[in-house]
């Protein structure tokens, strides 16, 4: 059985060890080159990234047929009404596919969340709210596309959980072996 490494990815870090010449990489934080990400987070997303040194385990973690749930803390622009939440719960039609139903609920701003650098854009006349959103798939920019499709653009996206692994006790930019 392979080893698992959990990493709390900061905003702006790309999910690869090789440099693109513009962004910090995993190599700037994790001095273990034998590990590979099991999935990705966009450069402008933060939070839990699971890495492993076992190719079969990497495939199992990322394979949609295993339906490993992923939970995100999502700050959206606007105040979600029940209609928007129900659309997320029943599956959202996007341009290229319809998402599976998501678990979603309004939450208070997470108290243990680190400040984002740079901060999100804020507009005085438009309030923001936080959602906890759980999906069992992970297509390109899916959460951002889902919230935008129901009229709630994502301002900040933090992956909190993948399966049984969470960010609990893991500071931003830090990692730990499981």
LUMDRENLO-285991 format. One record per atom (N, C-alpha, C, O): x, y, z. Coordinates in steps of 0.001 Angstrom, whole numbers. Layout:
N
+---------+---------+---------+
!    east !   north !      up !
+---------+---------+---------+
!       X !       Y !       Z !
...
+---------+---------+---------+
END
This chain:
178
+---------+---------+---------+
!    east !   north !      up !
+---------+---------+---------+
!     850 !   -1192 !       0 !
!       0 !       0 !       0 !
!     879 !    1233 !       0 !
!    1857 !    1310 !     744 !
!     532 !    2189 !    -827 !
!    1312 !    3401 !    -942 !
!    1105 !    4346 !     222 !
!     209 !    4170 !    1047 !
!    1955 !    5347 !     263 !
!    1858 !    6375 !    1296 !
!     992 !    7519 !     790 !
!     928 !    7798 !    -407 !
!     324 !    8176 !    1742 !
!    -546 !    9323 !    1456 !
!      56 !   10554 !    2105 !
!     525 !   10501 !    3242 !
!      40 !   11652 !    1385 !
!     481 !   12941 !    1891 !
!    -667 !   13924 !    1685 !
!   -1232 !   14008 !     595 !
!   -1005 !   14658 !    2724 !
!   -2028 !   15698 !    2641 !
!   -1332 !   17050 !    2629 !
!    -413 !   17288 !    3413 !
!   -1766 !   17931 !    1745 !
!   -1177 !   19259 !    1596 !
!   -2287 !   20293 !    1572 !
!   -3301 !   20109 !     899 !
!   -2097 !   21379 !    2306 !
!   -3029 !   22504 !    2290 !
!   -2487 !   23528 !    1296 !
!   -1659 !   24370 !    1644 !
!   -2964 !   23446 !      66 !
!   -2457 !   24260 !   -1037 !
!   -2895 !   25717 !    -913 !
!   -4089 !   26000 !    -811 !
!   -1947 !   26632 !    -922 !
!   -2303 !   28052 !    -922 !
!   -2808 !   28518 !   -2289 !
!   -2568 !   27874 !   -3311 !
!   -3503 !   29638 !   -2283 !
!   -3916 !   30324 !   -3503 !
!   -2674 !   30603 !   -4347 !
!   -1636 !   30987 !   -3809 !
!   -2772 !   30415 !   -5653 !
!   -1680 !   30773 !   -6557 !
!    -664 !   29689 !   -6822 !
!     204 !   29867 !   -7677 !
!    -738 !   28570 !   -6122 !
!     205 !   27459 !   -6319 !
!    -373 !   26518 !   -7367 !
!   -1555 !   26176 !   -7316 !
!     470 !   26095 !   -8328 !
!      -1 !   25143 !   -9322 !
!     226 !   23716 !   -8816 !
!    1172 !   23455 !   -8074 !
!    -641 !   22814 !   -9219 !
!    -631 !   21426 !   -8725 !
!     298 !   20544 !   -9548 !
!    -112 !   19515 !  -10087 !
!    1547 !   20963 !   -9633 !
!    2577 !   20159 !  -10285 !
!    3916 !   20525 !   -9658 !
!    4062 !   21568 !   -9022 !
!    4894 !   19633 !   -9857 !
!    6209 !   19867 !   -9289 !
!    7112 !   20651 !  -10240 !
!    8067 !   21287 !   -9795 !
!    6822 !   20615 !  -11544 !
!    7657 !   21343 !  -12496 !
!    7152 !   22774 !  -12636 !
!    5955 !   23041 !  -12532 !
!    8077 !   23673 !  -12870 !
!    7759 !   25095 !  -12925 !
!    7119 !   25477 !  -14254 !
!    7469 !   24943 !  -15307 !
!    6183 !   26402 !  -14183 !
!    5628 !   27001 !  -15401 !
!    6233 !   28383 !  -15622 !
!    5893 !   29071 !  -16584 !
!    7134 !   28787 !  -14723 !
!    7793 !   30077 !  -14834 !
!    6996 !   31251 !  -14301 !
!    7480 !   32383 !  -14305 !
!    5753 !   30990 !  -13833 !
!    4908 !   32089 !  -13377 !
!    4392 !   31906 !  -11949 !
!    4113 !   32895 !  -11272 !
!    4260 !   30671 !  -11478 !
!    3616 !   30387 !  -10202 !
!    4492 !   29501 !   -9325 !
!    5329 !   28752 !   -9831 !
!    4300 !   29587 !   -8010 !
!    4943 !   28601 !   -7139 !
!    4381 !   27209 !   -7458 !
!    3254 !   27082 !   -7937 !
!    5170 !   26178 !   -7189 !
!    4768 !   24804 !   -7477 !
!    4765 !   23976 !   -6199 !
!    5155 !   24457 !   -5136 !
!    4327 !   22738 !   -6313 !
!    4364 !   21821 !   -5173 !
!    5791 !   21630 !   -4667 !
!    6002 !   21428 !   -3471 !
!    6771 !   21692 !   -5568 !
!    8178 !   21526 !   -5181 !
!    8640 !   22627 !   -4235 !
!    9602 !   22433 !   -3491 !
!    7973 !   23775 !   -4249 !
!    8332 !   24863 !   -3340 !
!    7883 !   24579 !   -1908 !
!    8306 !   25265 !    -978 !
!    7031 !   23575 !   -1727 !
!    6472 !   23247 !    -415 !
!    6782 !   21821 !      40 !
!    6928 !   21569 !    1236 !
!    6882 !   20897 !    -899 !
!    6994 !   19474 !    -563 !
!    8315 !   18934 !   -1116 !
!    8476 !   18837 !   -2332 !
!    9264 !   18580 !    -237 !
!   10569 !   18117 !    -706 !
!   10611 !   16608 !    -973 !
!   11652 !   15977 !    -791 !
!    9498 !   16034 !   -1399 !
!    9409 !   14590 !   -1634 !
!    8994 !   14359 !   -3086 !
!    7800 !   14260 !   -3371 !
!    9953 !   14272 !   -4006 !
!    9621 !   14196 !   -5430 !
!    8950 !   12896 !   -5868 !
!    8464 !   12811 !   -6996 !
!    8914 !   11882 !   -5002 !
!    8286 !   10613 !   -5390 !
!    6764 !   10632 !   -5239 !
!    6102 !    9647 !   -5568 !
!    6208 !   11728 !   -4752 !
!    4760 !   11849 !   -4589 !
!    4149 !   12575 !   -5786 !
!    4770 !   13446 !   -6394 !
!    2912 !   12189 !   -6104 !
!    2186 !   12797 !   -7215 !
!     776 !   13140 !   -6762 !
!     182 !   12410 !   -5969 !
!     234 !   14255 !   -7266 !
!   -1125 !   14627 !   -6871 !
!   -2157 !   13611 !   -7363 !
!   -2086 !   13137 !   -8497 !
!   -3098 !   13293 !   -6511 !
!   -4245 !   12462 !   -6885 !
!   -5407 !   13424 !   -7083 !
!   -6252 !   13584 !   -6202 !
!   -5440 !   14057 !   -8239 !
!   -6403 !   15099 !   -8528 !
!   -5713 !   16455 !   -8518 !
!   -4523 !   16568 !   -8225 !
!   -6477 !   17458 !   -8840 !
!   -5924 !   18802 !   -8943 !
!   -6833 !   19816 !   -8273 !
!   -8005 !   19553 !   -8003 !
!   -6266 !   20965 !   -8016 !
!   -7016 !   22162 !   -7627 !
!   -6537 !   23270 !   -8554 !
!   -5342 !   23382 !   -8828 !
!   -7458 !   24079 !   -9031 !
!   -7069 !   25207 !   -9870 !
!   -6095 !   26103 !   -9116 !
!   -6058 !   26100 !   -7886 !
!   -5323 !   26856 !   -9852 !
!   -4365 !   27779 !   -9256 !
!   -5048 !   28756 !   -8305 !
!   -4481 !   29125 !   -7277 !
!   -6267 !   29176 !   -8648 !
!   -6971 !   30146 !   -7813 !
!   -7881 !   29502 !   -6769 !
!   -8712 !   30183 !   -6167 !
!   -7730 !   28196 !   -6551 !
!   -8443 !   27499 !   -5477 !
!   -7445 !   27108 !   -4402 !
!   -6243 !   27019 !   -4653 !
!   -7959 !   26876 !   -3197 !
!   -7112 !   26571 !   -2050 !
!   -7567 !   25272 !   -1403 !
!   -8632 !   24737 !   -1710 !
!   -6722 !   24782 !    -492 !
!   -7180 !   23707 !     358 !
!   -6552 !   22369 !      97 !
!   -5427 !   22267 !    -391 !
!   -7307 !   21336 !     433 !
!   -6788 !   19974 !     519 !
!   -6412 !   19397 !    -839 !
!   -7208 !   19373 !   -1778 !
!   -5180 !   18938 !    -905 !
!   -4675 !   18193 !   -2044 !
!   -4093 !   16906 !   -1490 !
!   -3282 !   16930 !    -564 !
!   -4509 !   15783 !   -2059 !
!   -3996 !   14474 !   -1649 !
!   -2934 !   14059 !   -2661 !
!   -3159 !   14113 !   -3870 !
!   -1780 !   13646 !   -2156 !
!    -717 !   13137 !   -3009 !
!    -375 !   11720 !   -2545 !
!    -591 !   11373 !   -1383 !
!     150 !   10918 !   -3442 !
!     547 !    9556 !   -3098 !
!    1775 !    9162 !   -3909 !
!    2072 !    9768 !   -4939 !
!    2486 !    8139 !   -3434 !
!    3629 !    7595 !   -4166 !
!    3263 !    6279 !   -4858 !
!    4150 !    5551 !   -5304 !
!    1977 !    5970 !   -4950 !
!    1485 !    4713 !   -5515 !
!     533 !    5021 !   -6672 !
!    -543 !    5581 !   -6459 !
!     925 !    4657 !   -7891 !
!     126 !    4953 !   -9075 !
!   -1261 !    4339 !   -9052 !
!   -2223 !    4973 !   -9484 !
!   -1382 !    3107 !   -8553 !
!   -2702 !    2473 !   -8483 !
!   -3605 !    3191 !   -7492 !
!   -4792 !    3387 !   -7754 !
!   -3047 !    3580 !   -6366 !
!   -3823 !    4323 !   -5371 !
!   -4211 !    5697 !   -5923 !
!   -5325 !    6167 !   -5695 !
!   -3307 !    6325 !   -6634 !
!   -3600 !    7619 !   -7263 !
!   -4798 !    7477 !   -8199 !
!   -5700 !    8314 !   -8189 !
!   -4805 !    6431 !   -8997 !
!   -5917 !    6202 !   -9928 !
!   -7225 !    5951 !   -9168 !
!   -8274 !    6473 !   -9545 !
!   -7160 !    5156 !   -8105 !
!   -8374 !    4853 !   -7336 !
!   -8970 !    6118 !   -6705 !
!  -10189 !    6291 !   -6692 !
!   -8116 !    6993 !   -6189 !
!   -8588 !    8226 !   -5555 !
!   -9268 !    9134 !   -6573 !
!  -10261 !    9787 !   -6253 !
!   -8745 !    9181 !   -7795 !
!   -9259 !   10126 !   -8787 !
!  -10341 !    9547 !   -9693 !
!  -11045 !   10303 !  -10363 !
!  -10487 !    8238 !   -9727 !
!  -11449 !    7605 !  -10637 !
!  -12882 !    7911 !  -10212 !
!  -13273 !    7578 !   -9093 !
!  -13683 !    8548 !  -11096 !
!  -15059 !    8915 !  -10736 !
!  -15943 !    7726 !  -10361 !
!  -16923 !    7903 !   -9637 !
!  -15623 !    6521 !  -10835 !
!  -16490 !    5393 !  -10506 !
!  -16426 !    5030 !   -9019 !
!  -17304 !    4329 !   -8515 !
!  -15404 !    5497 !   -8325 !
!  -15320 !    5263 !   -6877 !
!  -16085 !    6319 !   -6089 !
!  -16293 !    6173 !   -4885 !
!  -16502 !    7382 !   -6771 !
!  -17363 !    8432 !   -6201 !
!  -16887 !    8941 !   -4842 !
!  -17686 !    9099 !   -3919 !
!  -15602 !    9193 !   -4724 !
!  -15057 !    9739 !   -3488 !
!  -15593 !   11163 !   -3315 !
!  -15281 !   12031 !   -4131 !
!  -16388 !   11425 !   -2278 !
!  -16961 !   12769 !   -2129 !
!  -15890 !   13811 !   -1796 !
!  -14932 !   13543 !   -1071 !
!  -16090 !   14997 !   -2349 !
!  -15200 !   16133 !   -2097 !
!  -16061 !   17273 !   -1578 !
!  -17067 !   17637 !   -2187 !
!  -15650 !   17834 !    -442 !
!  -16416 !   18918 !     174 !
!  -15625 !   20210 !      75 !
!  -14435 !   20259 !     384 !
!  -16317 !   21254 !    -362 !
!  -15724 !   22569 !    -564 !
!  -16434 !   23600 !     298 !
!  -17641 !   23518 !     522 !
!  -15669 !   24566 !     775 !
!  -16210 !   25766 !    1407 !
!  -16154 !   26835 !     321 !
!  -15081 !   27159 !    -188 !
!  -17312 !   27377 !     -27 !
!  -17415 !   28244 !   -1196 !
!  -18010 !   29587 !    -790 !
!  -19139 !   29657 !    -304 !
!  -17247 !   30640 !    -991 !
!  -17781 !   31986 !    -782 !
!  -18320 !   32468 !   -2121 !
!  -17596 !   32539 !   -3113 !
!  -19609 !   32797 !   -2126 !
!  -20258 !   33233 !   -3366 !
!  -20696 !   34678 !   -3265 !
!  -20925 !   35208 !   -2177 !
!  -20803 !   35296 !   -4416 !
!  -21311 !   36658 !   -4497 !
!  -22827 !   36584 !   -4559 !
!  -23390 !   35892 !   -5408 !
!  -23482 !   37296 !   -3657 !
!  -24936 !   37275 !   -3601 !
!  -25423 !   36417 !   -2440 !
!  -24634 !   35801 !   -1725 !
!  -26734 !   36393 !   -2273 !
!  -27357 !   35614 !   -1207 !
!  -28181 !   34499 !   -1849 !
!  -29182 !   34775 !   -2510 !
!  -27774 !   33259 !   -1663 !
!  -28497 !   32143 !   -2283 !
!  -29920 !   32029 !   -1742 !
!  -30154 !   32116 !    -536 !
!  -30861 !   31835 !   -2662 !
!  -32228 !   31545 !   -2237 !
!  -32451 !   30031 !   -2377 !
!  -31585 !   29310 !   -2872 !
!  -33605 !   29572 !   -1939 !
!  -33881 !   28130 !   -1960 !
!  -33903 !   27581 !   -3381 !
!  -33547 !   26423 !   -3597 !
!  -34312 !   28388 !   -4347 !
!  -34336 !   27938 !   -5747 !
!  -32924 !   27617 !   -6232 !
!  -32710 !   26578 !   -6856 !
!  -31963 !   28489 !   -5957 !
!  -30574 !   28255 !   -6365 !
!  -30007 !   27026 !   -5669 !
!  -29332 !   26207 !   -6294 !
!  -30283 !   26898 !   -4369 !
!  -29778 !   25745 !   -3625 !
!  -30378 !   24451 !   -4161 !
!  -29680 !   23443 !   -4270 !
!  -31656 !   24471 !   -4493 !
!  -32313 !   23268 !   -5018 !
!  -31748 !   22876 !   -6381 !
!  -31633 !   21688 !   -6683 !
!  -31397 !   23856 !   -7199 !
!  -30762 !   23552 !   -8492 !
!  -29427 !   22833 !   -8270 !
!  -29112 !   21871 !   -8971 !
!  -28651 !   23302 !   -7298 !
!  -27378 !   22639 !   -6995 !
!  -27622 !   21225 !   -6472 !
!  -26889 !   20297 !   -6813 !
!  -28650 !   21066 !   -5649 !
!  -28963 !   19757 !   -5060 !
!  -29461 !   18752 !   -6086 !
!  -29293 !   17547 !   -5898 !
!  -30066 !   19222 !   -7159 !
!  -30650 !   18287 !   -8123 !
!  -29774 !   18075 !   -9354 !
!  -30088 !   17220 !  -10182 !
!  -28686 !   18828 !   -9498 !
!  -27815 !   18712 !  -10665 !
!  -27992 !   19921 !  -11560 !
!  -29115 !   20341 !  -11841 !
!  -26886 !   20473 !  -12001 !
!  -26894 !   21710 !  -12783 !
!  -26503 !   21391 !  -14218 !
!  -25500 !   20720 !  -14464 !
!  -27302 !   21877 !  -15161 !
!  -26971 !   21704 !  -16571 !
!  -25940 !   22751 !  -16965 !
!  -26202 !   23953 !  -16926 !
!  -24766 !   22268 !  -17344 !
!  -23703 !   23141 !  -17836 !
!  -23617 !   22975 !  -19352 !
!  -24356 !   22167 !  -19914 !
!  -22756 !   23696 !  -20013 !
!  -22700 !   23646 !  -21474 !
!  -22295 !   22272 !  -22002 !
!  -22717 !   21888 !  -23093 !
!  -21488 !   21527 !  -21253 !
!  -20977 !   20254 !  -21755 !
!  -21466 !   19017 !  -21002 !
!  -21230 !   17899 !  -21458 !
!  -22135 !   19181 !  -19873 !
!  -22688 !   18049 !  -19128 !
!  -23601 !   18564 !  -18033 !
!  -23619 !   19753 !  -17715 !
!  -24361 !   17634 !  -17464 !
!  -25187 !   17944 !  -16299 !
!  -24521 !   17309 !  -15094 !
!  -24200 !   16121 !  -15105 !
!  -24315 !   18100 !  -14061 !
!  -23623 !   17595 !  -12876 !
!  -24500 !   16599 !  -12124 !
!  -25725 !   16612 !  -12244 !
!  -23862 !   15759 !  -11366 !
!  -24595 !   14899 !  -10444 !
!  -25148 !   15793 !   -9337 !
!  -24629 !   16887 !   -9116 !
!  -26186 !   15347 !   -8642 !
!  -26685 !   16138 !   -7513 !
!  -25589 !   16397 !   -6483 !
!  -24741 !   15540 !   -6232 !
!  -25617 !   17579 !   -5897 !
!  -24632 !   17985 !   -4894 !
!  -25310 !   18123 !   -3544 !
!  -26497 !   18437 !   -3459 !
!  -24547 !   17887 !   -2497 !
!  -25000 !   18249 !   -1163 !
!  -24619 !   19697 !    -946 !
!  -23467 !   20067 !   -1170 !
!  -25550 !   20519 !    -520 !
!  -25231 !   21936 !    -339 !
!  -26042 !   22505 !     814 !
!  -27218 !   22187 !     991 !
!  -25385 !   23348 !    1586 !
!  -26072 !   24064 !    2657 !
!  -25378 !   25397 !    2890 !
!  -24171 !   25535 !    2689 !
!  -26168 !   26376 !    3320 !
!  -25614 !   27658 !    3734 !
!  -24885 !   27466 !    5055 !
!  -25371 !   26759 !    5938 !
!  -23724 !   28091 !    5195 !
!  -22980 !   28027 !    6451 !
!  -22514 !   29434 !    6815 !
!  -22493 !   30336 !    5978 !
!  -22144 !   29600 !    8079 !
!  -21511 !   30844 !    8496 !
!  -20083 !   30863 !    7962 !
!  -19532 !   29819 !    7615 !
!  -19491 !   32040 !    7897 !
!  -18100 !   32126 !    7465 !
!  -17249 !   31229 !    8367 !
!  -17332 !   31328 !    9591 !
!  -16429 !   30352 !    7770 !
!  -15611 !   29453 !    8586 !
!  -14678 !   30233 !    9513 !
!  -13968 !   31136 !    9069 !
!  -14682 !   29883 !   10800 !
!  -13922 !   30651 !   11787 !
!  -12420 !   30372 !   11740 !
!  -11629 !   31260 !   12056 !
!  -12017 !   29195 !   11365 !
!  -10591 !   28841 !   11371 !
!   -9927 !   29010 !   10015 !
!   -8826 !   28507 !    9796 !
!  -10581 !   29709 !    9112 !
!  -10040 !   29872 !    7770 !
!   -9004 !   30990 !    7755 !
!   -9239 !   32072 !    8294 !
!   -7888 !   30729 !    7152 !
!   -6799 !   31692 !    7031 !
!   -7199 !   32806 !    6059 !
!   -8056 !   32595 !    5201 !
!   -6593 !   33979 !    6185 !
!   -6863 !   35048 !    5218 !
!   -6305 !   34663 !    3842 !
!   -5252 !   34032 !    3744 !
!   -7012 !   35045 !    2804 !
!   -6501 !   34755 !    1463 !
!   -5598 !   35880 !    1025 !
!   -5870 !   37052 !    1282 !
!   -4512 !   35511 !     356 !
!   -3566 !   36482 !    -150 !
!   -3375 !   36224 !   -1644 !
!   -2790 !   35207 !   -2017 !
!   -3855 !   37122 !   -2508 !
!   -4509 !   38396 !   -2240 !
!   -5960 !   38188 !   -1807 !
!   -6565 !   37157 !   -2101 !
!   -6507 !   39177 !   -1108 !
!   -7910 !   39068 !    -676 !
!   -8857 !   39015 !   -1877 !
!   -8510 !   39452 !   -2975 !
!  -10057 !   38474 !   -1653 !
!  -11054 !   38456 !   -2717 !
!  -11509 !   39877 !   -2998 !
!  -11350 !   40769 !   -2165 !
!  -12077 !   40079 !   -4183 !
!  -12656 !   41390 !   -4492 !
!  -13982 !   41507 !   -3753 !
!  -14765 !   40558 !   -3707 !
!  -14218 !   42648 !   -3190 !
!  -15484 !   42871 !   -2483 !
!  -16138 !   44123 !   -3045 !
!  -15480 !   45114 !   -3361 !
!  -17469 !   44040 !   -3156 !
!  -18239 !   45192 !   -3609 !
!  -19208 !   45545 !   -2496 !
!  -19913 !   44683 !   -1970 !
!  -19234 !   46804 !   -2148 !
!  -20051 !   47265 !   -1013 !
!  -21526 !   46938 !   -1170 !
!  -22193 !   46607 !    -190 !
!  -22041 !   47027 !   -2380 !
!  -23479 !   46873 !   -2603 !
!  -23904 !   45413 !   -2784 !
!  -25099 !   45127 !   -2847 !
!  -22945 !   44487 !   -2868 !
!  -23304 !   43086 !   -3118 !
!  -22791 !   42232 !   -1952 !
!  -21583 !   42128 !   -1741 !
!  -23703 !   41627 !   -1205 !
!  -23286 !   40788 !     -82 !
!  -22698 !   39458 !    -572 !
!  -22884 !   39070 !   -1725 !
!  -21996 !   38781 !     315 !
!  -21478 !   37443 !      14 !
!  -21971 !   36473 !    1074 !
!  -22318 !   36872 !    2186 !
!  -21997 !   35202 !     718 !
!  -22380 !   34138 !    1650 !
!  -21477 !   32940 !    1417 !
!  -20819 !   32821 !     383 !
!  -21462 !   32054 !    2408 !
!  -20664 !   30835 !    2328 !
!  -21578 !   29625 !    2173 !
!  -22647 !   29549 !    2779 !
!  -21135 !   28693 !    1357 !
!  -21803 !   27416 !    1169 !
!  -20836 !   26294 !    1519 !
!  -19625 !   26427 !    1345 !
!  -21379 !   25199 !    2009 !
!  -20630 !   23946 !    2066 !
!  -21228 !   23090 !     963 !
!  -22419 !   22780 !     988 !
!  -20398 !   22705 !     -11 !
!  -20882 !   22005 !   -1189 !
!  -20100 !   20707 !   -1347 !
!  -18869 !   20721 !   -1339 !
!  -20803 !   19588 !   -1489 !
!  -20163 !   18283 !   -1637 !
!  -20564 !   17677 !   -2975 !
!  -21747 !   17570 !   -3299 !
!  -19552 !   17283 !   -3743 !
!  -19776 !   16629 !   -5032 !
!  -19034 !   15297 !   -5049 !
!  -18123 !   15068 !   -4253 !
!  -19439 !   14419 !   -5972 !
!  -18761 !   13119 !   -6088 !
!  -18137 !   12958 !   -7461 !
!  -17846 !   11844 !   -7896 !
!  -17936 !   14061 !   -8131 !
!  -17219 !   14082 !   -9403 !
!  -16288 !   15281 !   -9325 !
!  -16303 !   15989 !   -8318 !
!  -15501 !   15528 !  -10319 !
!  -14584 !   16650 !  -10238 !
!  -14087 !   17080 !  -11598 !
!  -12900 !   16963 !  -11903 !
!  -14980 !   17568 !  -12399 !
!  -14599 !   18016 !  -13733 !
!  -13982 !   19410 !  -13637 !
!  -14068 !   20069 !  -12601 !
!  -13371 !   19840 !  -14711 !
!  -12640 !   21093 !  -14744 !
!  -13493 !   22275 !  -14272 !
!  -14528 !   22588 !  -14860 !
!  -13037 !   22914 !  -13210 !
!  -13671 !   24106 !  -12640 !
!  -15155 !   23897 !  -12331 !
!  -15954 !   24829 !  -12424 !
!  -15510 !   22677 !  -11967 !
!  -16915 !   22307 !  -11810 !
!  -17658 !   23127 !  -10770 !
!  -18746 !   23624 !  -11059 !
!  -17118 !   23286 !   -9586 !
!  -17835 !   24022 !   -8538 !
!  -18054 !   25470 !   -8967 !
!  -19146 !   26009 !   -8790 !
!  -17046 !   26089 !   -9516 !
!  -17179 !   27475 !   -9988 !
!  -18254 !   27583 !  -11074 !
!  -19049 !   28523 !  -11081 !
!  -18266 !   26625 !  -11976 !
!  -19250 !   26629 !  -13058 !
!  -20655 !   26384 !  -12518 !
!  -21614 !   26990 !  -12997 !
!  -20787 !   25510 !  -11535 !
!  -22098 !   25221 !  -10950 !
!  -22679 !   26450 !  -10273 !
!  -23834 !   26804 !  -10507 !
!  -21881 !   27101 !   -9435 !
!  -22411 !   28261 !   -8711 !
!  -22730 !   29405 !   -9683 !
!  -23730 !   30101 !   -9512 !
!  -21893 !   29597 !  -10691 !
!  -22165 !   30650 !  -11682 !
!  -23456 !   30356 !  -12438 !
!  -24218 !   31273 !  -12745 !
!  -23705 !   29085 !  -12740 !
!  -24905 !   28706 !  -13502 !
!  -26193 !   28990 !  -12736 !
!  -27251 !   29147 !  -13345 !
!  -26114 !   29059 !  -11410 !
!  -27310 !   29372 !  -10612 !
!  -27290 !   30823 !  -10124 !
!  -28043 !   31190 !   -9222 !
!  -26421 !   31646 !  -10728 !
!  -26401 !   33076 !  -10436 !
!  -25599 !   33479 !   -9222 !
!  -25815 !   34557 !   -8669 !
!  -24660 !   32621 !   -8791 !
!  -23853 !   32904 !   -7604 !
!  -22370 !   32722 !   -7926 !
!  -21812 !   31663 !   -7641 !
!  -21722 !   33725 !   -8510 !
!  -20310 !   33564 !   -8850 !
!  -19455 !   33251 !   -7620 !
!  -19638 !   33843 !   -6556 !
!  -18523 !   32316 !   -7783 !
!  -17616 !   31940 !   -6700 !
!  -16530 !   32997 !   -6551 !
!  -15881 !   33384 !   -7523 !
!  -16344 !   33455 !   -5315 !
!  -15275 !   34401 !   -4997 !
!  -14073 !   33699 !   -4376 !
!  -12926 !   34071 !   -4625 !
!  -14350 !   32682 !   -3568 !
!  -13283 !   31938 !   -2899 !
!  -13713 !   30483 !   -2806 !
!  -14858 !   30177 !   -2475 !
!  -12761 !   29581 !   -3106 !
!  -13048 !   28160 !   -3118 !
!  -11960 !   27422 !   -2356 !
!  -10785 !   27462 !   -2721 !
!  -12379 !   26741 !   -1280 !
!  -11450 !   26006 !    -426 !
!  -11933 !   24560 !    -334 !
!  -13024 !   24295 !     171 !
!  -11112 !   23622 !    -827 !
!  -11486 !   22217 !    -661 !
!  -11124 !   21807 !     759 !
!   -9974 !   21919 !    1183 !
!  -12131 !   21330 !    1481 !
!  -11964 !   20960 !    2887 !
!  -11788 !   19454 !    3082 !
!  -11034 !   19031 !    3959 !
!  -12470 !   18646 !    2281 !
!  -12464 !   17201 !    2511 !
!  -12428 !   16449 !    1184 !
!  -13033 !   16866 !     196 !
!  -11699 !   15323 !    1186 !
!  -11749 !   14336 !     111 !
!  -11925 !   12993 !     809 !
!  -11026 !   12543 !    1520 !
!  -13069 !   12352 !     613 !
!  -13334 !   11093 !    1317 !
!  -13262 !   11322 !    2817 !
!  -13989 !   12156 !    3357 !
!  -12383 !   10581 !    3496 !
!  -12209 !   10721 !    4947 !
!  -11093 !   11681 !    5331 !
!  -10912 !   11969 !    6514 !
!  -10341 !   12180 !    4355 !
!   -9234 !   13100 !    4646 !
!   -9755 !   14532 !    4706 !
!  -10570 !   14937 !    3877 !
!   -9280 !   15297 !    5692 !
!   -9708 !   16692 !    5839 !
!   -8508 !   17608 !    6071 !
!   -7375 !   17158 !    6245 !
!   -8793 !   18892 !    6066 !
!   -7789 !   19916 !    6372 !
!   -7561 !   20088 !    7873 !
!   -6667 !   20832 !    8275 !
!   -8347 !   19420 !    8699 !
!   -8256 !   19621 !   10151 !
!   -6808 !   19535 !   10635 !
!   -6115 !   18547 !   10391 !
!   -6367 !   20589 !   11326 !
!   -5030 !   20634 !   11905 !
!   -3911 !   20858 !   10912 !
!   -2741 !   20727 !   11271 !
!   -4231 !   21191 !    9683 !
!   -3209 !   21371 !    8647 !
!   -3190 !   22827 !    8200 !
!   -4103 !   23281 !    7510 !
!   -2156 !   23555 !    8593 !
!   -2055 !   24973 !    8262 !
!   -1786 !   25176 !    6773 !
!   -1258 !   24294 !    6097 !
!   -2154 !   26338 !    6284 !
!   -1933 !   26676 !    4880 !
!    -454 !   26540 !    4526 !
!     414 !   27013 !    5260 !
!    -172 !   25883 !    3384 !
!    1201 !   25705 !    2918 !
!    1946 !   24567 !    3600 !
!    3122 !   24341 !    3312 !
!    1282 !   23847 !    4497 !
!    1924 !   22734 !    5227 !
!    1411 !   21397 !    4715 !
!     357 !   21331 !    4082 !
!    2153 !   20341 !    4988 !
!    1780 !   18998 !    4594 !
!    2077 !   18022 !    5715 !
!    2837 !   18326 !    6635 !
!    1463 !   16832 !    5630 !
!    1754 !   15759 !    6581 !
!    1527 !   14416 !    5908 !
!     661 !   14262 !    5047 !
!    2324 !   13459 !    6325 !
!    2170 !   12087 !    5872 !
!    1136 !   11397 !    6714 !
!    1059 !   11625 !    7921 !
!     342 !   10562 !    6098 !
!    -689 !    9797 !    6814 !
!    -166 !    8399 !    7119 !
!    -876 !    7590 !    7718 !
+---------+---------+---------+
END
